[in-house]
Amino acid sequence: MTKLLLILGFLIVNCWTKAQSFTDKALNQAVLQLNASKTASDYDIVFNKFSGAKTSETLQANYYAAVALYLKNETLLKKASGASLSDDNALARKIATGTWTAQRDHAEINILLGLLYVQKMQIDGSQNNQPDLDVISQSLAKAEANSANNPRLTVLQAKIKEKAGDKSNADILYRKALGEFSNQSPSDSKSPTWGKQLITSVQ
């Protein structure tokens, strides 16, 4: 009887491990799909994959779900779409804030939060919303302390300059980010590599 229970236990653990590795592999595939996405529809598909992912890496799946919504809105903003973007931005901020709560000093999450709040101000058409500016400032400071030469951090810095009307310095930062993207070597297949698509003012 004990032997039978041990065998059953081993089979259950083995099946769970295979299922887990499958879902983590699917997460890797979704990251690749995110990097190749170009349209709002592409980002919706990827968002659904991340938000429904059953994986041991829930925080990472949530991070990428928020990234997908952010990039979807950026794509629509470039096209001056009449679609309401506030709901997706609010959902992305909610997801990213939940992830940030678990990892407050994580540079990539702080960068994403900063980008989401810059996007929120762009969608709202606001210039000096102090609570939003405070979040952006705090996110920037934490990211700068933990992630030098990060191209997404440089993009955030450029967007802040752009929002302030300082286009010449924004362009300098965008060019710097392009170089950083070229030199980026992710530590693993799930490491963030997105963001180059945000650079449109200089090529």
C-alpha positions as CSV (number, residue, x, y, z in Angstrom):
1,M,0.0,0.0,0.0
2,T,2.8,2.4,0.9
3,K,4.6,1.5,-2.3
4,L,1.5,2.2,-4.3
5,L,1.0,5.6,-2.6
6,L,4.7,6.5,-3.3
7,I,4.3,5.6,-7.0
8,L,1.1,7.6,-7.2
9,G,2.7,10.5,-5.4
10,F,5.7,10.4,-7.8
11,L,3.3,10.3,-10.8
12,I,1.4,13.3,-9.5
13,V,4.6,15.3,-8.9
14,N,5.9,14.3,-12.3
15,C,2.7,15.4,-14.1
16,W,2.7,18.7,-12.1
17,T,6.3,19.3,-13.1
18,K,5.6,18.7,-16.7
19,A,2.6,20.9,-16.7
20,Q,4.6,23.6,-14.9
21,S,7.4,23.5,-17.3
22,F,4.9,23.7,-20.2
23,T,3.3,26.8,-18.7
24,D,6.7,28.4,-18.1
25,K,7.7,27.5,-21.7
26,A,4.5,29.1,-22.9
27,L,5.5,32.2,-20.9
28,N,8.8,32.3,-22.7
29,Q,7.0,32.0,-26.1
30,A,4.6,34.8,-25.1
31,V,7.6,37.1,-24.3
32,L,8.9,36.5,-27.8
33,Q,5.5,37.1,-29.2
34,L,5.3,40.4,-27.3
35,N,8.6,41.5,-28.8
36,A,7.3,40.8,-32.3
37,S,3.9,42.5,-31.8
38,K,3.1,45.6,-33.9
39,T,-0.7,46.2,-33.8
40,A,-3.2,46.8,-31.0
41,S,-4.7,43.4,-31.9
42,D,-1.3,41.7,-31.5
43,Y,-1.0,43.2,-28.0
44,D,-4.5,42.2,-27.0
45,I,-3.6,38.6,-27.9
46,V,-0.4,38.7,-25.9
47,F,-2.2,40.4,-22.9
48,N,-4.7,37.6,-22.8
49,K,-1.9,35.0,-22.7
50,F,-0.1,36.7,-19.9
51,S,-3.2,37.6,-17.8
52,G,-4.4,34.0,-18.1
53,A,-1.0,32.3,-17.5
54,K,-0.9,29.6,-15.0
55,T,2.8,29.8,-14.1
56,S,5.1,29.7,-11.1
57,E,6.3,33.1,-12.3
58,T,3.1,35.1,-11.6
59,L,4.8,38.4,-11.0
60,Q,6.6,38.2,-14.3
61,A,3.4,37.3,-16.2
62,N,1.6,40.2,-14.5
63,Y,4.6,42.5,-15.5
64,Y,4.3,41.5,-19.1
65,A,0.5,41.8,-19.1
66,A,0.9,45.4,-18.0
67,V,3.6,45.9,-20.6
68,A,1.3,44.6,-23.4
69,L,-1.4,47.1,-22.4
70,Y,1.1,49.9,-22.3
71,L,2.5,49.1,-25.7
72,K,-1.0,48.7,-27.1
73,N,-1.8,52.3,-26.0
74,E,1.4,53.6,-27.4
75,T,0.6,52.1,-30.7
76,L,-2.9,53.7,-30.7
77,L,-1.5,57.1,-29.5
78,K,0.9,57.1,-32.5
79,K,-2.1,56.7,-34.8
80,A,-4.1,59.4,-33.0
81,S,-6.8,56.8,-32.5
82,G,-10.2,58.1,-31.2
83,A,-10.5,55.0,-29.0
84,S,-10.6,55.6,-25.3
85,L,-7.3,54.5,-23.8
86,S,-7.9,55.5,-20.2
87,D,-9.4,52.1,-19.2
88,D,-6.4,50.1,-20.5
89,N,-4.0,52.5,-19.0
90,A,-5.8,52.3,-15.6
91,L,-5.8,48.4,-15.8
92,A,-2.1,48.4,-16.7
93,R,-1.3,50.7,-13.7
94,K,-3.3,48.5,-11.4
95,I,-1.5,45.3,-12.5
96,A,1.9,47.0,-12.4
97,T,1.2,48.5,-9.0
98,G,0.3,45.1,-7.7
99,T,3.6,43.7,-9.0
100,W,5.5,46.7,-7.6
101,T,4.0,46.1,-4.2
102,A,5.8,42.7,-4.1
103,Q,9.0,44.0,-5.6
104,R,9.3,47.7,-4.7
105,D,13.0,48.1,-5.7
106,H,12.8,46.1,-9.0
107,A,14.1,48.5,-11.7
108,E,12.0,47.2,-14.6
109,I,8.8,47.5,-12.6
110,N,9.7,51.0,-11.5
111,I,10.5,52.0,-15.1
112,L,7.2,50.5,-16.3
113,L,5.2,52.4,-13.6
114,G,7.0,55.7,-14.7
115,L,6.1,55.1,-18.3
116,L,2.5,54.2,-17.5
117,Y,2.1,57.5,-15.6
118,V,3.7,59.5,-18.4
119,Q,1.2,57.8,-20.7
120,K,-1.6,58.6,-18.3
121,M,-0.8,62.3,-18.4
122,Q,-0.6,62.2,-22.2
123,I,-4.0,60.5,-22.4
124,D,-5.5,62.9,-19.9
125,G,-3.9,65.9,-21.6
126,S,-2.6,67.0,-18.2
127,Q,0.7,68.8,-17.7
128,N,1.1,69.3,-14.0
129,N,-0.8,66.6,-12.2
130,Q,1.3,66.6,-9.0
131,P,0.4,63.0,-7.8
132,D,1.3,61.6,-11.2
133,L,4.5,63.6,-11.3
134,D,5.4,62.3,-7.8
135,V,5.0,58.7,-9.0
136,I,7.1,59.4,-12.1
137,S,9.8,61.1,-10.0
138,Q,9.9,58.3,-7.4
139,S,9.9,55.5,-10.1
140,L,12.7,57.2,-12.0
141,A,14.8,57.7,-8.8
142,K,14.4,54.0,-7.8
143,A,15.2,52.8,-11.4
144,E,18.3,55.0,-11.7
145,A,19.6,53.6,-8.4
146,N,19.2,50.0,-9.5
147,S,19.7,49.8,-13.3
148,A,22.3,51.9,-15.1
149,N,22.5,51.7,-18.9
150,N,19.0,50.3,-19.1
151,P,17.5,51.3,-22.5
152,R,13.9,51.4,-21.1
153,L,15.1,53.8,-18.3
154,T,16.6,56.0,-21.0
155,V,13.3,56.0,-22.9
156,L,11.5,57.0,-19.7
157,Q,14.0,59.9,-19.2
158,A,13.5,60.9,-22.9
159,K,9.7,60.8,-22.5
160,I,9.9,63.0,-19.5
161,K,12.0,65.5,-21.4
162,E,9.6,65.3,-24.4
163,K,6.6,65.9,-22.1
164,A,8.4,69.0,-20.7
165,G,8.8,70.3,-24.3
166,D,12.6,69.7,-24.4
167,K,12.8,67.9,-27.7
168,S,16.5,68.3,-28.3
169,N,17.5,66.6,-25.1
170,A,14.7,64.0,-25.6
171,D,16.3,63.2,-29.0
172,I,19.7,62.8,-27.4
173,L,18.3,60.4,-24.9
174,Y,16.4,58.4,-27.6
175,R,19.7,58.1,-29.5
176,K,21.4,56.9,-26.3
177,A,18.6,54.3,-25.8
178,L,19.1,53.0,-29.4
179,G,22.7,52.3,-28.6
180,E,21.7,50.6,-25.3
181,F,19.2,48.4,-27.1
182,S,21.9,47.4,-29.6
183,N,24.2,46.4,-26.7
184,Q,21.5,44.7,-24.6
185,S,22.2,41.1,-23.7
186,P,19.3,39.6,-21.6
187,S,20.2,37.3,-18.8
188,D,17.6,34.8,-19.8
189,S,14.8,34.3,-22.3
190,K,12.2,36.0,-20.0
191,S,14.3,39.1,-19.4
192,P,12.8,42.3,-20.8
193,T,14.0,43.4,-24.2
194,W,10.9,45.4,-25.3
195,G,11.0,49.2,-25.8
196,K,12.8,49.9,-29.1
197,Q,9.4,50.4,-30.7
198,L,8.9,53.5,-28.5
199,I,11.7,55.4,-30.3
200,T,10.1,57.2,-33.2
201,S,11.5,60.7,-33.2
202,V,15.1,59.6,-34.1
203,Q,16.2,56.8,-36.4
